[in-house]
Amino acid sequence: MTPDATAENESTRLARRMVTALAAGGVRHVVYCPGSRDAPFAYALDAAERAGWLRVRVHLDERDAAFVALGIAKAARLAGRTEPVAVVTTSGTAATNLHPAVAEADASGTPLVAVTADRPHEMWGTGANQVTRQSGLFGAMARAAIDIPAGFPADERLDAAVGRTLAPALGALTGDPGPVQFNVGLREPLVPASGWAPTGRPPAGASRPPAPPQRPAGVLDLPERTLVVAGDTAGPRAETLARAGGWPLLAEPSSGARFGPHAVCDYQRLLDDGLADPAEAVLVLGHPTLSRPVSRLLARRDLRVVVAADGSRWTDVAGLAEVVAGPVEVNHRPAGGWLRTWLDADAARPAGRPKDEAAAMIWVAHCAPDAPALVIGASDVIRAFDRNAAPAGRGPRVVSNRGLAGIDGTVATAVGLGLGLGRPVRAVVGDLTAAHDGLGLLHGTLETQPDVQVVVLNDGGGTIFTRLEHADAAPPGLFARYFTTRQGVDFAALAAATGAAHHAVDDTAGLGALLAEPVRGCSLVEVRLGP
C-alpha cells in the first residue's frame, strides 16, 4: 500500500481496493481492455499481477476479450473447479460489446465477472461523451448486478459488496453459477498520485464467497430399457451411470462423457431408425441441445424422462421431465440385450461426407492422453463430430459454446482456454465461424500468446442449412444468398493479418500428417473440403 492510502485520489483508492477484493474472492485471471475511464484498474491490476495475486491479459477488442475470459473460466471447469474470471472495460460501447459472451455465460452457467467502468452519476443523462445506461446493462442474464458509485468508500463495505456479488457468480448458494456485473463509477483524476506495491496474499474476508452446498447422492431405480442422454458439460459421471445401469449412452461431443464401452456414436441415425421405440426411460444429464432426434426423444409422453440437475436450471423443453437433485447413483445391473442392440446397430455406419471423415480423424487424434484440448465450433461442425466421433476408452478434453450455440467468439474462447489450461489447444470451426471471429487470434505484441491452432473445415459456406427444411423449400438462388452465404475469405491473408502461420490441407492424408504434429505457436489450418 502507499504510506498514506487516504492521500490518493478516490478512483485510485476504489480500483485498488476492488482489485484486492476480487483477488481475495478467488479471481485469478483478468482480461483488461484499454480505455481511459477504466485506467485506474490498469494501474491496480498491473501492481496486483506483479505481486503474484492474479494474471492479466490485455486485449484490444471488448467482444473477443469477454470470450477470452469465458474460455479461461471454462478451462477451470475442465479441471473440476468453478472459478470466476473478470473482464474489465471502459465506458460506452465498450461495455455493450460484452453482451454476447455474457449471454453465453448465462446459458452455460459460467462465472464471468463483467467490470464496466462508468462515468460518475452526475454525468448520467447529460449527453456527455461515452455516457450510456450501463447500470443493469445485461438485464436478466446477470445473476447479480451492482453499482459501485464514484466515491464509494474503499473499505470493508466495498469488500462486502464484492463478496455478495461473487457468491451468485459462483452459484455458491444456488448451484447456478453465471455472469455478474460490477458497474463502477470513476471520477477524475484517473491517474494515481503514487505507486502501489502490494505484498503477500490478498486478505481473505468479506469478499470470500461461501462454499457451495454439498448434497448426498440419491439412488434412482430405472428399468433395463433406459437410455442415458449426456448433453454439454454432463461430465464423466454420465458414463459411470450408463455403465452401472447397463444402458446405452448417447453423449454429445462436448458432454465430457463420450467414451467407454456403452457410448453410441451415430445415435441420431439410430433414433431416426426407430431403435428407441421400445425404450421405457431416459436419464438426462447436462444440457442436450444438439440434435432434433434427441429433442423428439425427450418429448415422448410414453417415456419416463428423468433429469439429474445440479442447480436451479435444467433442460426440459417439452415440460415432461421428472427433476431430481444431483448427484445421483443407479442400481447396478449387467449389460444385456438392450445395450447390445444399440452397439450392433451403431457398428454398421454408412460412409459420410469429407467433413464427417475429417471430424472422425480429429476426434481419434484427440483421444490420445497427451493430445491438445479441443474446441469445437457450432453449427454443422459439431454435428459432424456428433455423428462421426467414435467413442474410445477415453475422451478428449472438449469445450464448445453450447449455452446458446452461437458462432460468436469461438476463436477467442479457444485462446482463453489455452491461457487457462496452460497447454496447447486446437479449435475446429467452419469457414463462416472463422470469418466471423478470425481476429480472435489477434494479440498485443507485449502479450504472451498460448499455443492455439485453428482448423477451418472449409466447405464453402453454411452447409448446416443443407440439412434443414430450407434446402428443399427455398429456390436455389435465394438459398445460396440468404442461407449458405459463401464468403470467399482468403484465410492465408487473414492468418497473416493476425500474425498466425497458415497451412492448407487438401486431403485426409495431409490432415492426418498435421494432426500428428504438436501444436506450437499460433496457426490457422485451412482444410479445403470443396462446396
Rosetta blueprint (number, residue, H / E / L):
1 M L
2 T L
3 P L
4 D L
5 A H
6 T H
7 A H
8 E L
9 N L
10 E H
11 S H
12 T H
13 R H
14 L H
15 A H
16 R H
17 R H
18 M H
19 V H
20 T H
21 A H
22 L H
23 A H
24 A H
25 G L
26 G L
27 V L
28 R L
29 H E
30 V E
31 V E
32 Y E
33 C L
34 P L
35 G L
36 S L
37 R L
38 D L
39 A H
40 P H
41 F H
42 A H
43 Y H
44 A H
45 L H
46 D H
47 A H
48 A H
49 E H
50 R H
51 A L
52 G L
53 W L
54 L L
55 R E
56 V E
57 R E
58 V E
59 H L
60 L L
61 D L
62 E H
63 R H
64 D H
65 A H
66 A H
67 F H
68 V H
69 A H
70 L H
71 G H
72 I H
73 A H
74 K H
75 A H
76 A H
77 R H
78 L H
79 A L
80 G L
81 R L
82 T L
83 E L
84 P L
85 V E
86 A E
87 V E
88 V E
89 T E
90 T L
91 S L
92 G L
93 T H
94 A H
95 A H
96 T H
97 N L
98 L L
99 H H
100 P H
101 A H
102 V H
103 A H
104 E H
105 A H
106 D H
107 A H
108 S H
109 G L
110 T L
111 P L
112 L E
113 V E
114 A E
115 V E
116 T E
117 A E
118 D E
119 R L
120 P L
121 H H
122 E H
123 M H
124 W L
125 G L
126 T L
127 G L
128 A L
129 N L
130 Q L
131 V L
132 T L
133 R L
134 Q L
135 S L
136 G L
137 L L
138 F L
139 G H
140 A H
141 M H
142 A L
143 R L
144 A E
145 A E
146 I E
147 D E
148 I E
149 P L
150 A L
151 G L
152 F L
153 P L
154 A L
155 D L
156 E H
157 R H
158 L H
159 D H
160 A H
161 A H
162 V H
163 G H
164 R H
165 T H
166 L H
167 A H
168 P H
169 A H
170 L H
171 G L
172 A L
173 L L
174 T L
175 G L
176 D L
177 P L
178 G L
179 P L
180 V E
181 Q E
182 F E
183 N E
184 V E
185 G E
186 L L
187 R L
188 E L
189 P L
190 L L
191 V L
192 P L
193 A L
194 S L
195 G L
196 W L
197 A L
198 P L
199 T L
200 G L
201 R L
202 P L
203 P L
204 A L
205 G L
206 A L
207 S L
208 R L
209 P L
210 P L
211 A L
212 P L
213 P L
214 Q L
215 R L
216 P L
217 A L
218 G E
219 V E
220 L E
221 D L
222 L L
223 P L
224 E L
225 R L
226 T E
227 L E
228 V E
229 V E
230 A E
231 G L
232 D E
233 T L
234 A L
235 G L
236 P L
237 R H
238 A H
239 E H
240 T H
241 L H
242 A H
243 R H
244 A H
245 G H
246 G L
247 W L
248 P L
249 L E
250 L E
251 A E
252 E L
253 P L
254 S L
255 S L
256 G L
257 A L
258 R L
259 F L
260 G L
261 P L
262 H L
263 A E
264 V L
265 C L
266 D L
267 Y H
268 Q H
269 R H
270 L H
271 L H
272 D H
273 D L
274 G L
275 L L
276 A L
277 D L
278 P L
279 A L
280 E L
281 A E
282 V E
283 L E
284 V E
285 L E
286 G L
287 H E
288 P L
289 T L
290 L L
291 S L
292 R H
293 P H
294 V H
295 S H
296 R H
297 L H
298 L H
299 A L
300 R L
301 R L
302 D L
303 L L
304 R E
305 V E
306 V E
307 V E
308 A E
309 A E
310 D L
311 G L
312 S L
313 R L
314 W L
315 T L
316 D L
317 V L
318 A L
319 G L
320 L L
321 A L
322 E E
323 V E
324 V E
325 A E
326 G L
327 P L
328 V E
329 E E
330 V E
331 N L
332 H L
333 R L
334 P L
335 A L
336 G L
337 G H
338 W H
339 L H
340 R H
341 T H
342 W H
343 L H
344 D H
345 A H
346 D H
347 A H
348 A L
349 R L
350 P L
351 A L
352 G L
353 R L
354 P H
355 K H
356 D H
357 E H
358 A H
359 A H
360 A H
361 M H
362 I H
363 W H
364 V H
365 A H
366 H H
367 C L
368 A L
369 P L
370 D L
371 A L
372 P L
373 A E
374 L E
375 V E
376 I E
377 G L
378 A L
379 S L
380 D H
381 V H
382 I H
383 R H
384 A H
385 F H
386 D H
387 R H
388 N H
389 A L
390 A L
391 P L
392 A L
393 G L
394 R L
395 G L
396 P L
397 R L
398 V E
399 V E
400 S L
401 N L
402 R L
403 G L
404 L L
405 A L
406 G L
407 I L
408 D L
409 G L
410 T H
411 V H
412 A H
413 T H
414 A H
415 V H
416 G H
417 L H
418 G H
419 L H
420 G H
421 L H
422 G L
423 R L
424 P L
425 V E
426 R E
427 A E
428 V E
429 V E
430 G E
431 D H
432 L H
433 T H
434 A H
435 A H
436 H H
437 D H
438 G H
439 L H
440 G H
441 L H
442 L L
443 H L
444 G L
445 T L
446 L L
447 E L
448 T L
449 Q L
450 P L
451 D L
452 V E
453 Q E
454 V E
455 V E
456 V E
457 L E
458 N E
459 D L
460 G L
461 G L
462 G L
463 T H
464 I H
465 F H
466 T H
467 R H
468 L L
469 E L
470 H H
471 A H
472 D H
473 A H
474 A L
475 P L
476 P H
477 G H
478 L H
479 F H
480 A H
481 R H
482 Y H
483 F H
484 T H
485 T L
486 R L
487 Q L
488 G L
489 V L
490 D L
491 F H
492 A H
493 A H
494 L H
495 A H
496 A H
497 A H
498 T H
499 G L
500 A L
501 A E
502 H E
503 H E
504 A E
505 V E
506 D L
507 D L
508 T H
509 A H
510 G H
511 L H
512 G H
513 A H
514 L H
515 L H
516 A L
517 E L
518 P L
519 V L
520 R L
521 G L
522 C E
523 S E
524 L E
525 V E
526 E E
527 V E
528 R E
529 L L
530 G L
531 P L
